[in-house]
């Protein structure tokens, strides 16, 4: 079902979104019968509440509660909860909200229409909304479509979403928007000097690959690198079953950069875009890479393997090295990289690192405006020695169990030497409990914040 708004029609039912603080003023505009009806039904404009005002044989109007500033502060996309409480029909939204606040709630409406029904058919009520005049409907629909792509890719189980299927998703996206794409697969990774991508993926019968997509003819350059580990067993350092259960989402970084790329291309943002995705499955077999192996990366740096379950940074390192050979104006990596990030900030916030403080500030401001929360963590220089094992240039899994997200970010930064402006996201990519406009399952993080920040980040 497309995530889109309805065209205007005179038969649409008025849908009023009312702030609790404005309830008295709203009631004063209604008839005595409507006031009595709303009061009798106990409508107080509580967050997510809905009251249907009857007419003569039809619905005259619907009133939805927007709560108070205090109750809204504990969540976002609250208008998404209203959609499920409405009966079939077309509704026209009336609200005093404007600007970014209105955009957030309209996007909530669109995203609340998302459903993953590839394996079991699900139906949503045939509820449609007419957006208020002046809203950039096309932009909101493009953002929703990008987010839906990210969710679909993450939600698809690994038996149907291996490196080849992730490659096909990228090819489909490239074809839809006139982008160029090339893919290096299997043994060609060795001849093309992507040794760590090959090492991580060689144990699987599903060949590893590096996906390289380019779009745009003019403007500043943006390169997105997404971790595409389609399933992570942990390798020879095998994960316990409880930790392996969500590993279909370990390609969440790739899914998120593809979703962001879809938004950028659909909106024709005036830049030159490159997307790099190392797509692998970290499996177990006789030729799997081993603890204490020393790998030589594309950059020439050697890496001692102290845990085969810290494989994401290895495949990202080769992709980042490639990106750094043609330095873009801005380089961004996104990955479901460390459990340490989740311990630090939980599933809602997207931790990020930035080499440029101005970029970090621009992103944080944009994230607040579009309700896509992020949180900056530091490239803490004193921890550099933690990733230096002595036997090789780098250690892929420092001992001690502390600062795991930071040491992983420092590891990745070693492969970005020519590009001054680099940002890294350590996302979760999963919504563990259902929330308005965000069902349990795969979810994009940071993409909308980046899209909103691009004009300032790249002087567009």
N, C-alpha and C positions, 0 to 999 in steps of 0.2 A: 504494500500500500504506500503510494507516494506521500512523503511528508510535505504537504503543501496546504495553502490557504484556499478558501472558496472564493469564487467570483461574487461580487455584490448582487443581491437579489432583494426585491421588496418584500418577499415572503419570509425573510430571515427573522428569527426570534431575537429580540433585544436581550443581550447578556451583560448585566452590569457588574463590574468588579469594584467592590466597595471597601475602602479602608475603614476600620472600626472607628477611627477618630472622625470620619466624615459621615457616619451613619445618620446622625440627626439631620444634617443638611440634605442628605439624599431623601430621607423620609418626607421632608418638607416639600419636595417636588412631586410626591406621589399623591394619588387620590386617597380619600379617607378609607375607602375599602381596602386599598393596597396596604396602607399603614396598619390597619387592623389585622389584615392577614399576616403580615410579616411579624407583628408583635405576638399574635396568637401562636404562631409557629416557633416563637423563641429565637428569631433570627437576630443575631448580635454582630454579624460580620466577622465571626471567628474565622481563623485561618482555615481555608479550604472548605468552609461550610457552603451549602447550596440550598436555596429555597425557590420553588417554582410558584409563580403567581398565575393562577388560572384566569382564563378569559371565557368567552362564550363558546364552549365546545373546542377550545384550543388553549395552548399555552400563550399567555399574554406577554410574559417576560420571565427571565431567570435572574436571580440576584445571587452573586457569589461573594463570600467573605474574603478579604485580603488581610484580616487580622490587624495587629498593631506592629509598630516598628520593633518592639521587643520580641514578639513571637516570630516575626519574619527573620530576625537576626539568627535564629537557630537553624535556618535552612535556606535553600534557594530553589528556584524554579517552582514556587509554590502553586502557581496557576495550573501546573500540570496535573495536580491532584483533582482539579475541578472536572476535567474532561470525562473521567470515568463515572462521574455522578450524573451525567446528562443523558437524556434519552435521544434516540435517533433524530437527526434534524440539522438544520443549518442555523447558526447563531451569528449575530453581529455584535462585536465587542464594543462596549461603551465604558470608558475609564478616564480618570483624570491623570493617569500615568503618561509620561512623555519620555522621549529620548531613550537613554540606555536602560532605565527601569522598565519601560514598556517593551523594549526589544527583548529583555531577559524573559519576561513573562510570555511573550509571543513565541519565543524559541522553546520555552517550556511546553507550550501547547503542542508545537510540532513534535518535539522529542517524546512526548507522552503517547504519540501515535506509533512509536517504534515497537515492533514485535519480531522476535526471532522465531520463525515458524518453518525452518527448513526440514525439520524431522517430525514435527507434529503440528498439524494445522490449528491455528488459533484465529479467532475472529474478534475484532474490536467493534464496538458500536459504530454505526455509520453517522458519526458526529463531525460536523464541519464548521469552520470558523471563518468569518469575514474580518480581516484585520482593519483597524481604523485607517482613515486616510492619512497620507503622509509617511507611512511606514515603508521602509525599503524591503518589500516582500521578497524580491529576488535574492537579496543578500541573505536573509534569514533562511530561506529555503535551501540555498547553496550550502550554508553552514550545517543545517540539519542533514543534508544528503552526505556531506563529508563525515559527520559523526556516525551516521547509520552505516557507512562503509566500514569505519573502524570497528564498530560493535559487531557487525556481521563477521568480519575476519577473525576477531578474537573469539567469538562464540562458537565458531565452527570447530569441531573436534579434529584432533591431529590426523586421524585416519583420512580425513577429507581436506586437510590443510597442511600439506607438507611443502618442501621447497618448490616443487613443480607447480603446485596449486597457488602458492603465493606469487610465483612468477606470472602465472596466468592472470591473477587479479591485477598485477601491475601492468601487464600487457593490455588488458581490457580497459584500464583507466587511461593508459597512453593513447590507445586508439580512439577513445571517446573524446579526447581533447587535443588530438593532433600532436602529441609528444613523440619524441624519438626514444627508442629503448634498445638496449643491448644486454645480453646475459652471458656470463662466463660460467660454464658448468663443469663439474667433475674434475678430471685430470687436467683440463685446460687451466684450472686455477693455479696449478703448479707452474705451467709454462708461462702464465701471465703474471707470476709473482704475487700470489695471494696465499702464502703457505699456511698461515694460521687458520684461515677460513677452511682450507682443505683439511687440515689436521683435525679440527673439531668435527667436521661433517663426514669424514671418510669411513667411520664405522657403520654408518647407516646404509642400507641398500638404496635409499633415496638420496641421489647425488646432491652435494652442496652446490651452491651457486652464488654469484654476485650479480645483483640486478642494478642496472645503471640507466636511469630515465632522465631525459632532458626536455625542457619546454621553455619557450620564450625566446624572442629575437633581440630584445633591447632592454636596457635598464640595469640596475644593480644586480649582483649575483648572490644567490642564496642556495646553499647546499644543505640538504637534510639527509642525515644518516640514521637508519632505523634498525635496531636489533631484530633479526628475523629467525630466532631459534624456535622452530615450529613445534618441537617437543624436547624437553630436557629431562633425561633420566638421571642426570648427574654424571653420566659416564661411569668410569670404573670406581669413582667415589660415589657409588649409587645412592640416590636419595631414598629415604624411607617412604613407604606408601603414602603417609599423611602429607608429605611434602611434594609428592609427585602428582597429587590429584588435580592441581590447577595448572599444570605445566603446558596445557594447550595455549595458555595466555602468554607464554614466554616470547611470542612474536608480537607482543603488544606495542613495542616501539615501532616496528615496521608498519603495523596496522595504523598507528597514529600518524606517522609521517605520510602514509598514503592518503589518509583522510584529510590531512592538512593540504596536501598537494591537490586533492580534488577541489577543495574550497578555493585555493589560489587560482587554479586554472579556470574553474567555472566563473569566477568573478573577474577574470582577466586582469589580475594584478600586474602592473607594468614592471616585471622583473624577469630575470633569467634564472630558472629553477633547475636544480639538479637533485635527484633522489637516488641515494645509494643504499641498497639493502643486502647485507650478507645473510643468505637464507640457508639454514642448516638444520639437521636433527642431531642432537647430541645423544648418540646411542652407545650400545655396548656390543663389542665383538672382538675377535682376535686381533684386529688391527687398530683398535681404539688407542688414542693417545693416552699416556700413562702419567701418574704422579712421578715427579722428579725428572720427566723429560725436559729437555731444553729446546725450545722452538726459536727459529729465527724469523722475524716478522718482515713484512714488506719494507718497513722503514729501516731494516738492518739491525734494530734492537733485538737482543736475545731475551727470552722470557723463560724462567724456570716455572714448571707446572707443579704447584704444591697442592692443587685441588682441581680435579677435572670438572667439578661442578661450578667453577668460576670461569666458564667458557664464553660468556657473553662479551666480556671485555676483550677477549682474544679476536673474535670475528669482527668486532667493531674497530679494533686497532688497525687491521689491514684496510678496512674501508675508509677510516679516517686518514690513514696515510695516503691513500689514493686521492681523496678530496683535497688534502693539503698540498699535493703536487701542482694543482692549479688553484691557488688560494682565492676563495670567494670573498665577497665583502662581509658575509656572515656565514658561519658554519654552526650547525645545530645537530646534536645527536640526541636520540630518544631511545630509552631502553628500560625494560623491566629488569633492572640489574641486581639490586641487593635487597635482602630482607632487612638490612640495617636501616634503610630509608623508611620502610614501613613501620619499624619499631619507633623511629624518631617522630614521624608526623602522621601515622595512620593512613587509611586508604583514600581520604578525601583530597589531601594536599599533594601537589606535584613538586617535589624538591628539584631545584635546579642550581647549577653552578655557572658563573659567568666570568670571563677574563676581563670584561669591561664593566665598570660600575655604572656607567651611564646606561648601558644596555639593560642591566639588571633592574635599574629604577624604572625604565620605560616599560619593561615587561610587567613588573609588579603593579604599576598603575593601570595598565591595560587589563590585567587579570582581574583586578577589583571591579573595573567598569563592566566587564562581560560575565562576571560570576563564574570564572574559571580559575579557582584559587591555586596559587603557587607559593613556594617558600624558598628563599635563597639559602643555600648552605655554602660554606667557604672552601676555596682551594687553600687549605691550611698548610703553608710551606714546611713547618716543622715536622709534618708527617711524611715528607718525601723519603726519609731514610727507611720508613716502614716497608716501602715497596722495592727496596734494593737488597736482594738476597746474598749478594757476594759472588755466587757462582755464575750469575748471569746479570744482565743489565736490570732486569725487572723480575718481580715476584708476582704471580697472578693471584695469590691468596695469602696475604700476610698473616702470620700467626698473632695471637693475642686477643682476637675477637672484638677489637674496638675500632670505632670510626670507619666501619666498613664502606659506607657510601662515599665518604671523603677519599679514602685511599683508592677506591675504584675510579673516582673522577680524576684523581691525580695520575693514575695509571694511563687513562685515556688521553690526558693532556700531553703526555710525553710524545704522542704521535701527531700532535698538531704544533708544528714548529714554525711554519711559514705564514699561517693565518692568524692575524692579531686578535680577531674577535670570534670567540668560540664559546658556545653555550651547550651545556650537557644537562639532560633531564633524566632523573632516576624515578620513573613512574611505576605505579602499581597496575593500572590498566584493567581494573576489575572492581565492580561495585558489589560488596559482599551482602548487602541487604537492600531490598527495594526502597526507593525514595522517589519523590515526585519527579517525573520525566527521566528517571534513571532506574530501570528495572535491574534486578539482580543479574549480573553477568558482565560482559565486556563493556568498557567505557573508555572514551577518549579523555586525555588529560593534557592540558597545556596547549593544545592546538588552537583553540579559540582565542586564548590569550595572545599567542604568537601572531595570529592573523590580525588581531586588533592592534598589536604593537608594531607591525611591519612598516606603516607609514613613518613612524618616528625612527625605528631601527635602521631603515634603509633610505630615509629622506625621500619617500615617494610623493 
